[in-house]
Amino acid sequence: MRRIVSAVAGLFVLAGCMLLGGVAERERVYGKSAPVITESFASPIVKRGENWMVYLNASDPDGDMNRIVCSVDYQAGVDHPYPVGIVKIGKNQQKELSGYFYLTTSDLYGPVQITFTLQIQDKAGHYSPPILFSLSVVEPSSKENWQEEPPAGIFQEENLGPLMISLPSEIG
């Protein structure tokens, strides 16, 4: 019985060290005062013509979050890089942020597969760890809404603004 208790206690100590090591590694890579995205949500599918909504909760110990930086990592059928899209963070949300930004899909045609990476940058140049999202834009073949709603009670309905990335309207 003592061996089992000792083994369990050892596992708890090891898990605690690994957890603290993860925090230390994040601070080493992203900076001690880097912003942190604590919650995120985006529907994986949307009908062409709908605005794709990306919900975020984030915080910054220094209270100087400056902008949301988003890049398109992949779009099926496209082999060129995209410019980075930026959403400016208002002064009232630079310490604690909760809301959504959106991407307009009305100029896209056919089924489109896109992968996005987003980070939050503060005024000191620190970045949050990246968050990855995948999006499928489908043709509006029915009046049914394809976009999933965010979980209730987690995000504020604060419009942070549009994501200004121009995606090709036709591939090929």
N, C-alpha and C positions, 0 to 999 in steps of 0.2 A: 504494500500500500504506500509506503514512503517513497518508493521509486516512482510510482505513478504521480504522486503529488509533486515530487521534485521535477519530473519530466514536464508536467503541466505548467509549473511555475517557470521553468526554463523556457518553454514555448512562449509564455506571456512576456518574459523579458526580451526574448529574441524579436517578437512581433513589435514590441515597443521601440526597440532599437531600429528596426527596419522602417517604422513609421517616422521616427525622428530623422533618420537618414534620408528619407524621401523629402521631408521639409527642407533639410539642409541642402540637398541636391538642387531643389527648385530655387532656393535662395542663391546658390552659387551660380546657376545658369541664368536666372532671370533678374536677379538683384533682390536685396532684402525688402526694398520698398516698391517692388513691381506690383502692378494691378493684378487682381485675381478674379477670374470668371467663376462664380460660385454655382450658377445654374444657367443652363442654356436649353433652348428647344427650337426646332424648326421642322416643319412638316417635310417628309421626304418626297412628297409628290404634290404638284399643283397643276391646275388647268391653265393652258395658255390664256393670257388676258387677266389672270388674277395677280395680285401682288403677293409675292412670297414673303412671309413674315418670319423674322428671326428674333426670338426673344432672349434677353440676357438679364442676369443679375450679376453685378460685379462690385468689387470694392477696391479701394486703394488706401493704404495706411497714411500716405502723405496728402491725400485729397486733391491730387493734381492729374486725374485721368483727363486726357486731352482728346483722343479720337479712337474710333474703332477702325481697324485696318483690315481689309478683306482682300484676298487674292483668289483668283480662279486658278486652281491647280490643274484641272482637266476638263475638257469638254469633248465629248465623243465626236470624232471627225475633224477636229481642229488641232493643228500642230504648232501654233504660234503662241507666244506668251501674251498675257493681257496686262494692261496697266492695273495698278493697285487701286481699289475703291476705298474711299474714306467717308466715314460719317463722323462729323464733329460732335463732341459731347458738350452739352450746355453746362454753364457754371453751377447750376443747382444740382447737378448729378456727378460732380467730379470726385466726390468721396464715396458715395453709394449710388449705384446706377441700377435702375430697373425699368425696363421698357422693351420696345421692339424697333427694329429698322426693317426696311422692305426693299425688295428688288422687283421692278416692273417686268412682266414677262410678255406683254402684248406684242412685242416686235419679234418674238421667236416663232418658228414654224416647225412642224413635225415633232416627233418625240425627241427631246433633248436631254442628255445626261451631263450633269455638271458636278464637279467637286470643288468646294470652297474651303479655304482656311481663314480663320479670323483670329485676331489678337487685339488687345487693347493696349495702346501706348500712352504713357503719361508724359508730362512736360519735360521730365528729366531724361527721356529717351528709353526708359525701361518698358519692356513688353511683358504682357501676361503670357503664360503658357498657351500654345495654340489650341484651338478647337476646330475640328473638322466636320463639315456637313456635306451630304450628298443630296442632290436635287434632281428629280425627274419632272420635266415639263411635258404634259400630255395634251393632245388635241381635245377641245371641248366637245366631245361627242354626245354629252347629255347635260341636263341642267343640274345634275348631281354635283355637290361640292366635294372635291377630292382632297382639299387641304385640311389636315388635322388641326384641331384646336389645341392650344397649350394646356397643360394641367391647370385646373382651377386653383386660384388663390396663391400662386407662386410668383407671378409676374404682374407688374403694374401695366395698365393699358396706356403707357406714355409713348407717344410717337417720337422716336429719336431722329427720324428723317429717312430719306431715300438712300440706297446704296447706288452710287453713280458708277456703274461698270457697264460699258457697252458691249453686249454679246452679239456675235454675228447672227443676222436674221435667217440666213440660209447657209447650209453647209454643202460643199461640193464643188 
